[in-house]
Amino acid sequence: MKLFTLKTNFHGYKKGTEFYLIAESEFIGVKDFVLRTTDLTGRVSISEDELRKNFLFVKDLTTKIY
């Protein structure tokens, strides 16, 4: 799971709000992303351009087990 934070205010969420990337999908070259707030109360579905413009990647939360 990846963690993102908002660079600017976006769809009623304030700058700095943290989101988990829940799902990615691609259909005929168009990518869509679903993000949820870290408290899981909010949800946004956005395009790749909106992700790049408004969100900043923080870190990958997946753990590697050997």
C-alpha positions as CSV (number, residue, x, y, z in Angstrom):
1,M,0.0,0.0,0.0
2,K,1.3,3.5,-0.8
3,L,0.8,6.6,1.2
4,F,0.2,10.0,-0.4
5,T,-0.3,13.5,0.9
6,L,-2.1,16.5,-0.6
7,K,0.1,19.3,-2.1
8,T,-2.9,21.7,-2.3
9,N,-6.5,21.8,-1.2
10,F,-8.5,19.4,-3.3
11,H,-12.2,18.4,-3.4
12,G,-12.8,19.7,0.2
13,Y,-9.7,18.1,1.7
14,K,-7.0,20.3,3.1
15,K,-3.4,20.5,2.1
16,G,-1.4,17.8,4.0
17,T,-4.3,15.3,4.3
18,E,-2.8,11.8,4.0
19,F,-4.4,9.2,1.7
20,Y,-3.8,5.5,1.1
21,L,-3.7,4.3,-2.5
22,I,-6.4,1.6,-2.5
23,A,-6.8,0.7,-6.2
24,E,-5.4,1.4,-9.6
25,S,-7.0,0.6,-12.9
26,E,-6.2,1.1,-16.6
27,F,-8.6,1.0,-19.5
28,I,-7.4,1.8,-23.0
29,G,-4.5,3.8,-21.7
30,V,-6.5,5.8,-19.2
31,K,-5.4,5.3,-15.6
32,D,-7.8,5.8,-12.6
33,F,-6.8,5.7,-8.9
34,V,-8.9,5.3,-5.8
35,L,-7.5,6.8,-2.6
36,R,-8.9,6.7,1.0
37,T,-8.0,9.0,3.8
38,T,-5.9,7.4,6.5
39,D,-8.9,7.4,8.9
40,L,-10.9,5.6,6.1
41,T,-13.8,8.1,6.2
42,G,-13.1,9.9,2.9
43,R,-12.7,8.5,-0.7
44,V,-11.7,10.0,-4.0
45,S,-11.4,8.5,-7.5
46,I,-9.0,10.5,-9.7
47,S,-7.1,10.4,-12.9
48,E,-3.4,10.0,-13.3
49,D,-3.0,13.8,-14.1
50,E,-4.9,14.8,-10.9
51,L,-2.7,12.4,-8.9
52,R,0.5,14.0,-10.3
53,K,-0.8,17.5,-9.9
54,N,-2.3,17.4,-6.4
55,F,-0.7,14.5,-4.5
56,L,2.8,13.8,-3.3
57,F,4.1,10.3,-2.8
58,V,5.3,9.8,0.8
59,K,6.2,6.1,1.2
60,D,5.5,2.5,0.3
61,L,4.0,0.8,3.3
62,T,4.3,-2.8,2.1
63,T,6.7,-4.9,4.1
64,K,8.9,-7.5,2.7
65,I,9.0,-10.8,4.5
66,Y,11.9,-13.1,3.8
